[in-house]
Amino acid sequence: MVADTLAGINGELTRYAGMIAQSENKELKSTLKQMRNACEQSQEELYQIAREKSYYVPAAKATDAEVAHVRDLFKQNSL
């Protein structure tokens, strides 16, 4: 249930990013940024509580080799 909630919040953050990028109205853009920031704060608070109570266990950290591999893939595609 916690993972579903976090996934839902992440989806909201993605939608906010899209709306902010497409808005030409500075007042609307500012309001959307405030809403996104509040959403990010809620997501972080829920994440911390879930981690403390072991309701949510994040994926294992990537190895240095995995990070280097992904970095190389992005370098190749950015040319």
PyMOL Python script that loads the backbone (N, CA, C, O; Angstrom):
from pymol import cmd

cmd.read_pdbstr("""\
ATOM      1  N   MET A   1       0.813  -1.178   0.000  1.00  0.00           N
ATOM      2  CA  MET A   1       0.000   0.000   0.000  1.00  0.00           C
ATOM      3  C   MET A   1       0.871   1.262   0.000  1.00  0.00           C
ATOM      4  O   MET A   1       0.571   2.225  -0.706  1.00  0.00           O
ATOM      5  N   VAL A   2       1.935   1.254   0.783  1.00  0.00           N
ATOM      6  CA  VAL A   2       2.838   2.404   0.829  1.00  0.00           C
ATOM      7  C   VAL A   2       3.528   2.579  -0.523  1.00  0.00           C
ATOM      8  O   VAL A   2       3.659   3.698  -1.019  1.00  0.00           O
ATOM      9  N   ALA A   3       3.962   1.477  -1.107  1.00  0.00           N
ATOM     10  CA  ALA A   3       4.624   1.555  -2.411  1.00  0.00           C
ATOM     11  C   ALA A   3       3.672   2.118  -3.460  1.00  0.00           C
ATOM     12  O   ALA A   3       4.086   2.903  -4.313  1.00  0.00           O
ATOM     13  N   ASP A   4       2.405   1.727  -3.405  1.00  0.00           N
ATOM     14  CA  ASP A   4       1.414   2.257  -4.342  1.00  0.00           C
ATOM     15  C   ASP A   4       1.229   3.760  -4.148  1.00  0.00           C
ATOM     16  O   ASP A   4       1.129   4.511  -5.118  1.00  0.00           O
ATOM     17  N   THR A   5       1.185   4.189  -2.898  1.00  0.00           N
ATOM     18  CA  THR A   5       1.025   5.613  -2.603  1.00  0.00           C
ATOM     19  C   THR A   5       2.224   6.401  -3.105  1.00  0.00           C
ATOM     20  O   THR A   5       2.063   7.458  -3.715  1.00  0.00           O
ATOM     21  N   LEU A   6       3.431   5.892  -2.852  1.00  0.00           N
ATOM     22  CA  LEU A   6       4.635   6.562  -3.341  1.00  0.00           C
ATOM     23  C   LEU A   6       4.644   6.616  -4.865  1.00  0.00           C
ATOM     24  O   LEU A   6       5.031   7.630  -5.447  1.00  0.00           O
ATOM     25  N   ALA A   7       4.227   5.545  -5.506  1.00  0.00           N
ATOM     26  CA  ALA A   7       4.164   5.536  -6.973  1.00  0.00           C
ATOM     27  C   ALA A   7       3.157   6.566  -7.475  1.00  0.00           C
ATOM     28  O   ALA A   7       3.401   7.237  -8.478  1.00  0.00           O
ATOM     29  N   GLY A   8       2.034   6.692  -6.786  1.00  0.00           N
ATOM     30  CA  GLY A   8       1.037   7.687  -7.172  1.00  0.00           C
ATOM     31  C   GLY A   8       1.567   9.097  -7.038  1.00  0.00           C
ATOM     32  O   GLY A   8       1.348   9.933  -7.915  1.00  0.00           O
ATOM     33  N   ILE A   9       2.265   9.368  -5.944  1.00  0.00           N
ATOM     34  CA  ILE A   9       2.857  10.694  -5.745  1.00  0.00           C
ATOM     35  C   ILE A   9       3.899  10.967  -6.823  1.00  0.00           C
ATOM     36  O   ILE A   9       3.975  12.079  -7.345  1.00  0.00           O
ATOM     37  N   ASN A  10       4.697   9.964  -7.158  1.00  0.00           N
ATOM     38  CA  ASN A  10       5.702  10.148  -8.209  1.00  0.00           C
ATOM     39  C   ASN A  10       5.036  10.472  -9.544  1.00  0.00           C
ATOM     40  O   ASN A  10       5.560  11.262 -10.329  1.00  0.00           O
ATOM     41  N   GLY A  11       3.893   9.865  -9.793  1.00  0.00           N
ATOM     42  CA  GLY A  11       3.148  10.182 -11.010  1.00  0.00           C
ATOM     43  C   GLY A  11       2.667  11.626 -11.003  1.00  0.00           C
ATOM     44  O   GLY A  11       2.714  12.307 -12.028  1.00  0.00           O
ATOM     45  N   GLU A  12       2.200  12.096  -9.836  1.00  0.00           N
ATOM     46  CA  GLU A  12       1.778  13.491  -9.714  1.00  0.00           C
ATOM     47  C   GLU A  12       2.949  14.427  -9.994  1.00  0.00           C
ATOM     48  O   GLU A  12       2.797  15.434 -10.685  1.00  0.00           O
ATOM     49  N   LEU A  13       4.116  14.088  -9.451  1.00  0.00           N
ATOM     50  CA  LEU A  13       5.297  14.932  -9.670  1.00  0.00           C
ATOM     51  C   LEU A  13       5.650  15.008 -11.159  1.00  0.00           C
ATOM     52  O   LEU A  13       6.052  16.059 -11.658  1.00  0.00           O
ATOM     53  N   THR A  14       5.498  13.901 -11.844  1.00  0.00           N
ATOM     54  CA  THR A  14       5.760  13.878 -13.287  1.00  0.00           C
ATOM     55  C   THR A  14       4.779  14.785 -14.019  1.00  0.00           C
ATOM     56  O   THR A  14       5.163  15.527 -14.923  1.00  0.00           O
ATOM     57  N   ARG A  15       3.515  14.723 -13.625  1.00  0.00           N
ATOM     58  CA  ARG A  15       2.495  15.576 -14.264  1.00  0.00           C
ATOM     59  C   ARG A  15       2.761  17.048 -13.983  1.00  0.00           C
ATOM     60  O   ARG A  15       2.629  17.884 -14.877  1.00  0.00           O
ATOM     61  N   TYR A  16       3.138  17.372 -12.741  1.00  0.00           N
ATOM     62  CA  TYR A  16       3.472  18.768 -12.429  1.00  0.00           C
ATOM     63  C   TYR A  16       4.616  19.256 -13.308  1.00  0.00           C
ATOM     64  O   TYR A  16       4.560  20.362 -13.846  1.00  0.00           O
ATOM     65  N   ALA A  17       5.646  18.440 -13.455  1.00  0.00           N
ATOM     66  CA  ALA A  17       6.797  18.834 -14.280  1.00  0.00           C
ATOM     67  C   ALA A  17       6.357  19.142 -15.707  1.00  0.00           C
ATOM     68  O   ALA A  17       6.800  20.126 -16.300  1.00  0.00           O
ATOM     69  N   GLY A  18       5.492  18.308 -16.250  1.00  0.00           N
ATOM     70  CA  GLY A  18       4.998  18.536 -17.604  1.00  0.00           C
ATOM     71  C   GLY A  18       4.190  19.819 -17.714  1.00  0.00           C
ATOM     72  O   GLY A  18       4.348  20.578 -18.670  1.00  0.00           O
ATOM     73  N   MET A  19       3.326  20.059 -16.740  1.00  0.00           N
ATOM     74  CA  MET A  19       2.503  21.268 -16.774  1.00  0.00           C
ATOM     75  C   MET A  19       3.357  22.519 -16.614  1.00  0.00           C
ATOM     76  O   MET A  19       3.120  23.522 -17.287  1.00  0.00           O
ATOM     77  N   ILE A  20       4.343  22.467 -15.735  1.00  0.00           N
ATOM     78  CA  ILE A  20       5.226  23.615 -15.521  1.00  0.00           C
ATOM     79  C   ILE A  20       5.976  23.934 -16.811  1.00  0.00           C
ATOM     80  O   ILE A  20       6.080  25.096 -17.206  1.00  0.00           O
ATOM     81  N   ALA A  21       6.486  22.919 -17.450  1.00  0.00           N
ATOM     82  CA  ALA A  21       7.262  23.124 -18.684  1.00  0.00           C
ATOM     83  C   ALA A  21       6.406  23.707 -19.804  1.00  0.00           C
ATOM     84  O   ALA A  21       6.922  24.435 -20.651  1.00  0.00           O
ATOM     85  N   GLN A  22       5.121  23.406 -19.825  1.00  0.00           N
ATOM     86  CA  GLN A  22       4.255  23.846 -20.912  1.00  0.00           C
ATOM     87  C   GLN A  22       3.526  25.157 -20.626  1.00  0.00           C
ATOM     88  O   GLN A  22       2.901  25.722 -21.523  1.00  0.00           O
ATOM     89  N   SER A  23       3.597  25.640 -19.405  1.00  0.00           N
ATOM     90  CA  SER A  23       2.863  26.853 -19.042  1.00  0.00           C
ATOM     91  C   SER A  23       3.625  28.103 -19.457  1.00  0.00           C
ATOM     92  O   SER A  23       4.827  28.218 -19.216  1.00  0.00           O
ATOM     93  N   GLU A  24       2.921  29.032 -20.078  1.00  0.00           N
ATOM     94  CA  GLU A  24       3.518  30.322 -20.428  1.00  0.00           C
ATOM     95  C   GLU A  24       3.154  31.388 -19.401  1.00  0.00           C
ATOM     96  O   GLU A  24       3.823  32.418 -19.315  1.00  0.00           O
ATOM     97  N   ASN A  25       2.106  31.154 -18.627  1.00  0.00           N
ATOM     98  CA  ASN A  25       1.631  32.099 -17.634  1.00  0.00           C
ATOM     99  C   ASN A  25       2.521  32.011 -16.395  1.00  0.00           C
ATOM    100  O   ASN A  25       2.572  30.971 -15.738  1.00  0.00           O
ATOM    101  N   LYS A  26       3.222  33.104 -16.074  1.00  0.00           N
ATOM    102  CA  LYS A  26       4.179  33.084 -14.969  1.00  0.00           C
ATOM    103  C   LYS A  26       3.504  32.825 -13.619  1.00  0.00           C
ATOM    104  O   LYS A  26       4.062  32.133 -12.768  1.00  0.00           O
ATOM    105  N   GLU A  27       2.306  33.379 -13.425  1.00  0.00           N
ATOM    106  CA  GLU A  27       1.596  33.175 -12.165  1.00  0.00           C
ATOM    107  C   GLU A  27       1.177  31.710 -12.014  1.00  0.00           C
ATOM    108  O   GLU A  27       1.317  31.120 -10.942  1.00  0.00           O
ATOM    109  N   LEU A  28       0.664  31.136 -13.101  1.00  0.00           N
ATOM    110  CA  LEU A  28       0.290  29.722 -13.079  1.00  0.00           C
ATOM    111  C   LEU A  28       1.516  28.852 -12.853  1.00  0.00           C
ATOM    112  O   LEU A  28       1.481  27.904 -12.068  1.00  0.00           O
ATOM    113  N   LYS A  29       2.592  29.176 -13.541  1.00  0.00           N
ATOM    114  CA  LYS A  29       3.831  28.405 -13.397  1.00  0.00           C
ATOM    115  C   LYS A  29       4.318  28.444 -11.947  1.00  0.00           C
ATOM    116  O   LYS A  29       4.747  27.424 -11.406  1.00  0.00           O
ATOM    117  N   SER A  30       4.252  29.609 -11.329  1.00  0.00           N
ATOM    118  CA  SER A  30       4.678  29.754  -9.939  1.00  0.00           C
ATOM    119  C   SER A  30       3.791  28.922  -9.011  1.00  0.00           C
ATOM    120  O   SER A  30       4.288  28.259  -8.102  1.00  0.00           O
ATOM    121  N   THR A  31       2.486  28.961  -9.243  1.00  0.00           N
ATOM    122  CA  THR A  31       1.555  28.181  -8.433  1.00  0.00           C
ATOM    123  C   THR A  31       1.818  26.688  -8.584  1.00  0.00           C
ATOM    124  O   THR A  31       1.821  25.946  -7.601  1.00  0.00           O
ATOM    125  N   LEU A  32       2.036  26.259  -9.809  1.00  0.00           N
ATOM    126  CA  LEU A  32       2.328  24.842 -10.056  1.00  0.00           C
ATOM    127  C   LEU A  32       3.622  24.418  -9.372  1.00  0.00           C
ATOM    128  O   LEU A  32       3.713  23.310  -8.844  1.00  0.00           O
ATOM    129  N   LYS A  33       4.616  25.290  -9.378  1.00  0.00           N
ATOM    130  CA  LYS A  33       5.882  24.973  -8.709  1.00  0.00           C
ATOM    131  C   LYS A  33       5.675  24.836  -7.206  1.00  0.00           C
ATOM    132  O   LYS A  33       6.259  23.954  -6.576  1.00  0.00           O
ATOM    133  N   GLN A  34       4.841  25.708  -6.625  1.00  0.00           N
ATOM    134  CA  GLN A  34       4.546  25.600  -5.196  1.00  0.00           C
ATOM    135  C   GLN A  34       3.836  24.286  -4.895  1.00  0.00           C
ATOM    136  O   GLN A  34       4.140  23.622  -3.903  1.00  0.00           O
ATOM    137  N   MET A  35       2.898  23.915  -5.747  1.00  0.00           N
ATOM    138  CA  MET A  35       2.172  22.659  -5.561  1.00  0.00           C
ATOM    139  C   MET A  35       3.116  21.467  -5.708  1.00  0.00           C
ATOM    140  O   MET A  35       3.027  20.502  -4.949  1.00  0.00           O
ATOM    141  N   ARG A  36       4.016  21.538  -6.682  1.00  0.00           N
ATOM    142  CA  ARG A  36       4.993  20.465  -6.878  1.00  0.00           C
ATOM    143  C   ARG A  36       5.908  20.344  -5.669  1.00  0.00           C
ATOM    144  O   ARG A  36       6.204  19.240  -5.212  1.00  0.00           O
ATOM    145  N   ASN A  37       6.354  21.484  -5.153  1.00  0.00           N
ATOM    146  CA  ASN A  37       7.244  21.463  -3.990  1.00  0.00           C
ATOM    147  C   ASN A  37       6.555  20.841  -2.775  1.00  0.00           C
ATOM    148  O   ASN A  37       7.170  20.071  -2.037  1.00  0.00           O
ATOM    149  N   ALA A  38       5.282  21.174  -2.567  1.00  0.00           N
ATOM    150  CA  ALA A  38       4.526  20.584  -1.458  1.00  0.00           C
ATOM    151  C   ALA A  38       4.372  19.079  -1.659  1.00  0.00           C
ATOM    152  O   ALA A  38       4.466  18.303  -0.707  1.00  0.00           O
ATOM    153  N   CYS A  39       4.137  18.678  -2.892  1.00  0.00           N
ATOM    154  CA  CYS A  39       4.004  17.258  -3.216  1.00  0.00           C
ATOM    155  C   CYS A  39       5.324  16.524  -2.959  1.00  0.00           C
ATOM    156  O   CYS A  39       5.330  15.420  -2.415  1.00  0.00           O
ATOM    157  N   GLU A  40       6.443  17.147  -3.353  1.00  0.00           N
ATOM    158  CA  GLU A  40       7.759  16.548  -3.114  1.00  0.00           C
ATOM    159  C   GLU A  40       8.021  16.392  -1.621  1.00  0.00           C
ATOM    160  O   GLU A  40       8.569  15.382  -1.181  1.00  0.00           O
ATOM    161  N   GLN A  41       7.626  17.397  -0.849  1.00  0.00           N
ATOM    162  CA  GLN A  41       7.832  17.330   0.594  1.00  0.00           C
ATOM    163  C   GLN A  41       7.010  16.192   1.190  1.00  0.00           C
ATOM    164  O   GLN A  41       7.501  15.451   2.042  1.00  0.00           O
ATOM    165  N   SER A  42       5.763  16.049   0.747  1.00  0.00           N
ATOM    166  CA  SER A  42       4.914  14.960   1.232  1.00  0.00           C
ATOM    167  C   SER A  42       5.515  13.607   0.874  1.00  0.00           C
ATOM    168  O   SER A  42       5.525  12.683   1.688  1.00  0.00           O
ATOM    169  N   GLN A  43       6.015  13.505  -0.352  1.00  0.00           N
ATOM    170  CA  GLN A  43       6.620  12.252  -0.804  1.00  0.00           C
ATOM    171  C   GLN A  43       7.823  11.908   0.055  1.00  0.00           C
ATOM    172  O   GLN A  43       7.990  10.755   0.454  1.00  0.00           O
ATOM    173  N   GLU A  44       8.663  12.892   0.347  1.00  0.00           N
ATOM    174  CA  GLU A  44       9.863  12.655   1.147  1.00  0.00           C
ATOM    175  C   GLU A  44       9.495  12.245   2.571  1.00  0.00           C
ATOM    176  O   GLU A  44      10.109  11.341   3.137  1.00  0.00           O
ATOM    177  N   GLU A  45       8.490  12.911   3.150  1.00  0.00           N
ATOM    178  CA  GLU A  45       8.067  12.565   4.511  1.00  0.00           C
ATOM    179  C   GLU A  45       7.508  11.144   4.574  1.00  0.00           C
ATOM    180  O   GLU A  45       7.842  10.383   5.482  1.00  0.00           O
ATOM    181  N   LEU A  46       6.666  10.793   3.616  1.00  0.00           N
ATOM    182  CA  LEU A  46       6.103   9.439   3.584  1.00  0.00           C
ATOM    183  C   LEU A  46       7.214   8.412   3.375  1.00  0.00           C
ATOM    184  O   LEU A  46       7.216   7.357   4.008  1.00  0.00           O
ATOM    185  N   TYR A  47       8.138   8.718   2.502  1.00  0.00           N
ATOM    186  CA  TYR A  47       9.260   7.809   2.233  1.00  0.00           C
ATOM    187  C   TYR A  47      10.067   7.568   3.514  1.00  0.00           C
ATOM    188  O   TYR A  47      10.406   6.428   3.833  1.00  0.00           O
ATOM    189  N   GLN A  48      10.372   8.644   4.245  1.00  0.00           N
ATOM    190  CA  GLN A  48      11.170   8.501   5.467  1.00  0.00           C
ATOM    191  C   GLN A  48      10.430   7.669   6.515  1.00  0.00           C
ATOM    192  O   GLN A  48      11.031   6.809   7.159  1.00  0.00           O
ATOM    193  N   ILE A  49       9.141   7.918   6.689  1.00  0.00           N
ATOM    194  CA  ILE A  49       8.350   7.139   7.651  1.00  0.00           C
ATOM    195  C   ILE A  49       8.314   5.672   7.240  1.00  0.00           C
ATOM    196  O   ILE A  49       8.497   4.779   8.067  1.00  0.00           O
ATOM    197  N   ALA A  50       8.075   5.435   5.951  1.00  0.00           N
ATOM    198  CA  ALA A  50       8.008   4.055   5.455  1.00  0.00           C
ATOM    199  C   ALA A  50       9.344   3.338   5.637  1.00  0.00           C
ATOM    200  O   ALA A  50       9.369   2.161   5.996  1.00  0.00           O
ATOM    201  N   ARG A  51      10.446   4.029   5.394  1.00  0.00           N
ATOM    202  CA  ARG A  51      11.769   3.418   5.599  1.00  0.00           C
ATOM    203  C   ARG A  51      11.998   3.086   7.066  1.00  0.00           C
ATOM    204  O   ARG A  51      12.474   1.999   7.396  1.00  0.00           O
ATOM    205  N   GLU A  52      11.655   4.032   7.952  1.00  0.00           N
ATOM    206  CA  GLU A  52      11.865   3.816   9.389  1.00  0.00           C
ATOM    207  C   GLU A  52      11.080   2.622   9.902  1.00  0.00           C
ATOM    208  O   GLU A  52      11.564   1.898  10.772  1.00  0.00           O
ATOM    209  N   LYS A  53       9.886   2.402   9.386  1.00  0.00           N
ATOM    210  CA  LYS A  53       9.028   1.318   9.849  1.00  0.00           C
ATOM    211  C   LYS A  53       9.188   0.044   9.008  1.00  0.00           C
ATOM    212  O   LYS A  53       8.483  -0.943   9.217  1.00  0.00           O
ATOM    213  N   SER A  54      10.124   0.086   8.055  1.00  0.00           N
ATOM    214  CA  SER A  54      10.395  -1.041   7.146  1.00  0.00           C
ATOM    215  C   SER A  54       9.179  -1.423   6.308  1.00  0.00           C
ATOM    216  O   SER A  54       9.036  -2.577   5.903  1.00  0.00           O
ATOM    217  N   TYR A  55       8.297  -0.444   6.047  1.00  0.00           N
ATOM    218  CA  TYR A  55       7.169  -0.682   5.136  1.00  0.00           C
ATOM    219  C   TYR A  55       7.622  -0.610   3.692  1.00  0.00           C
ATOM    220  O   TYR A  55       6.982  -1.159   2.795  1.00  0.00           O
ATOM    221  N   TYR A  56       8.720   0.066   3.485  1.00  0.00           N
ATOM    222  CA  TYR A  56       9.249   0.251   2.128  1.00  0.00           C
ATOM    223  C   TYR A  56      10.744   0.005   2.164  1.00  0.00           C
ATOM    224  O   TYR A  56      11.468   0.618   2.948  1.00  0.00           O
ATOM    225  N   VAL A  57      11.191  -0.882   1.324  1.00  0.00           N
ATOM    226  CA  VAL A  57      12.614  -1.174   1.231  1.00  0.00           C
ATOM    227  C   VAL A  57      13.048  -0.823  -0.191  1.00  0.00           C
ATOM    228  O   VAL A  57      12.582  -1.444  -1.147  1.00  0.00           O
ATOM    229  N   PRO A  58      13.932   0.162  -0.343  1.00  0.00           N
ATOM    230  CA  PRO A  58      14.348   0.567  -1.691  1.00  0.00           C
ATOM    231  C   PRO A  58      15.187  -0.514  -2.356  1.00  0.00           C
ATOM    232  O   PRO A  58      15.722  -1.408  -1.700  1.00  0.00           O
ATOM    233  N   ALA A  59      15.283  -0.409  -3.650  1.00  0.00           N
ATOM    234  CA  ALA A  59      16.114  -1.344  -4.408  1.00  0.00           C
ATOM    235  C   ALA A  59      17.572  -1.199  -3.971  1.00  0.00           C
ATOM    236  O   ALA A  59      17.974  -0.166  -3.435  1.00  0.00           O
ATOM    237  N   ALA A  60      18.339  -2.231  -4.205  1.00  0.00           N
ATOM    238  CA  ALA A  60      19.761  -2.189  -3.873  1.00  0.00           C
ATOM    239  C   ALA A  60      20.455  -1.094  -4.679  1.00  0.00           C
ATOM    240  O   ALA A  60      20.079  -0.805  -5.815  1.00  0.00           O
ATOM    241  N   LYS A  61      21.467  -0.497  -4.075  1.00  0.00           N
ATOM    242  CA  LYS A  61      22.209   0.553  -4.765  1.00  0.00           C
ATOM    243  C   LYS A  61      22.986  -0.037  -5.938  1.00  0.00           C
ATOM    244  O   LYS A  61      23.462  -1.172  -5.889  1.00  0.00           O
ATOM    245  N   ALA A  62      23.097   0.759  -6.981  1.00  0.00           N
ATOM    246  CA  ALA A  62      23.839   0.329  -8.162  1.00  0.00           C
ATOM    247  C   ALA A  62      25.329   0.257  -7.843  1.00  0.00           C
ATOM    248  O   ALA A  62      25.850   1.050  -7.058  1.00  0.00           O
ATOM    249  N   THR A  63      25.989  -0.688  -8.455  1.00  0.00           N
ATOM    250  CA  THR A  63      27.438  -0.795  -8.288  1.00  0.00           C
ATOM    251  C   THR A  63      28.113   0.310  -9.103  1.00  0.00           C
ATOM    252  O   THR A  63      27.491   0.925  -9.970  1.00  0.00           O
ATOM    253  N   ASP A  64      29.377   0.550  -8.815  1.00  0.00           N
ATOM    254  CA  ASP A  64      30.132   1.546  -9.583  1.00  0.00           C
ATOM    255  C   ASP A  64      30.176   1.172 -11.061  1.00  0.00           C
ATOM    256  O   ASP A  64      30.112   2.042 -11.929  1.00  0.00           O
ATOM    257  N   ALA A  65      30.284  -0.117 -11.342  1.00  0.00           N
ATOM    258  CA  ALA A  65      30.330  -0.576 -12.737  1.00  0.00           C
ATOM    259  C   ALA A  65      29.004  -0.293 -13.439  1.00  0.00           C
ATOM    260  O   ALA A  65      28.994   0.114 -14.601  1.00  0.00           O
ATOM    261  N   GLU A  66      27.889  -0.505 -12.744  1.00  0.00           N
ATOM    262  CA  GLU A  66      26.577  -0.236 -13.335  1.00  0.00           C
ATOM    263  C   GLU A  66      26.389   1.254 -13.603  1.00  0.00           C
ATOM    264  O   GLU A  66      25.862   1.643 -14.645  1.00  0.00           O
ATOM    265  N   VAL A  67      26.816   2.069 -12.673  1.00  0.00           N
ATOM    266  CA  VAL A  67      26.718   3.522 -12.851  1.00  0.00           C
ATOM    267  C   VAL A  67      27.564   3.963 -14.033  1.00  0.00           C
ATOM    268  O   VAL A  67      27.120   4.766 -14.853  1.00  0.00           O
ATOM    269  N   ALA A  68      28.771   3.447 -14.123  1.00  0.00           N
ATOM    270  CA  ALA A  68      29.663   3.804 -15.236  1.00  0.00           C
ATOM    271  C   ALA A  68      29.069   3.366 -16.570  1.00  0.00           C
ATOM    272  O   ALA A  68      29.174   4.088 -17.561  1.00  0.00           O
ATOM    273  N   HIS A  69      28.450   2.199 -16.602  1.00  0.00           N
ATOM    274  CA  HIS A  69      27.840   1.694 -17.831  1.00  0.00           C
ATOM    275  C   HIS A  69      26.711   2.625 -18.299  1.00  0.00           C
ATOM    276  O   HIS A  69      26.643   2.977 -19.476  1.00  0.00           O
ATOM    277  N   VAL A  70      25.834   3.018 -17.377  1.00  0.00           N
ATOM    278  CA  VAL A  70      24.726   3.908 -17.736  1.00  0.00           C
ATOM    279  C   VAL A  70      25.254   5.274 -18.161  1.00  0.00           C
ATOM    280  O   VAL A  70      24.750   5.868 -19.114  1.00  0.00           O
ATOM    281  N   ARG A  71      26.259   5.767 -17.463  1.00  0.00           N
ATOM    282  CA  ARG A  71      26.867   7.051 -17.827  1.00  0.00           C
ATOM    283  C   ARG A  71      27.416   6.983 -19.248  1.00  0.00           C
ATOM    284  O   ARG A  71      27.240   7.919 -20.027  1.00  0.00           O
ATOM    285  N   ASP A  72      28.076   5.887 -19.587  1.00  0.00           N
ATOM    286  CA  ASP A  72      28.613   5.724 -20.940  1.00  0.00           C
ATOM    287  C   ASP A  72      27.500   5.685 -21.983  1.00  0.00           C
ATOM    288  O   ASP A  72      27.653   6.232 -23.075  1.00  0.00           O
ATOM    289  N   LEU A  73      26.382   5.041 -21.652  1.00  0.00           N
ATOM    290  CA  LEU A  73      25.256   4.987 -22.591  1.00  0.00           C
ATOM    291  C   LEU A  73      24.715   6.390 -22.869  1.00  0.00           C
ATOM    292  O   LEU A  73      24.393   6.715 -24.012  1.00  0.00           O
ATOM    293  N   PHE A  74      24.614   7.213 -21.837  1.00  0.00           N
ATOM    294  CA  PHE A  74      24.118   8.578 -22.038  1.00  0.00           C
ATOM    295  C   PHE A  74      25.108   9.410 -22.835  1.00  0.00           C
ATOM    296  O   PHE A  74      24.705  10.227 -23.663  1.00  0.00           O
ATOM    297  N   LYS A  75      26.378   9.215 -22.600  1.00  0.00           N
ATOM    298  CA  LYS A  75      27.385   9.963 -23.360  1.00  0.00           C
ATOM    299  C   LYS A  75      27.319   9.613 -24.832  1.00  0.00           C
ATOM    300  O   LYS A  75      27.462  10.487 -25.686  1.00  0.00           O
ATOM    301  N   GLN A  76      27.103   8.342 -25.138  1.00  0.00           N
ATOM    302  CA  GLN A  76      27.021   7.901 -26.528  1.00  0.00           C
ATOM    303  C   GLN A  76      25.794   8.495 -27.227  1.00  0.00           C
ATOM    304  O   GLN A  76      25.865   8.875 -28.396  1.00  0.00           O
ATOM    305  N   ASN A  77      24.676   8.573 -26.509  1.00  0.00           N
ATOM    306  CA  ASN A  77      23.427   9.051 -27.118  1.00  0.00           C
ATOM    307  C   ASN A  77      23.316  10.567 -27.154  1.00  0.00           C
ATOM    308  O   ASN A  77      22.433  11.093 -27.831  1.00  0.00           O
ATOM    309  N   SER A  78      24.178  11.281 -26.451  1.00  0.00           N
ATOM    310  CA  SER A  78      24.051  12.728 -26.428  1.00  0.00           C
ATOM    311  C   SER A  78      24.820  13.410 -27.538  1.00  0.00           C
ATOM    312  O   SER A  78      24.772  14.634 -27.664  1.00  0.00           O
ATOM    313  N   LEU A  79      25.514  12.654 -28.327  1.00  0.00           N
ATOM    314  CA  LEU A  79      26.294  13.262 -29.424  1.00  0.00           C
ATOM    315  C   LEU A  79      25.474  13.516 -30.640  1.00  0.00           C
ATOM    316  O   LEU A  79      25.989  14.021 -31.637  1.00  0.00           O
TER     317      LEU A  79
END
""", "prot")
cmd.dss("prot")
cmd.show_as("cartoon", "prot")
cmd.util.cbc("prot")
cmd.orient("prot")
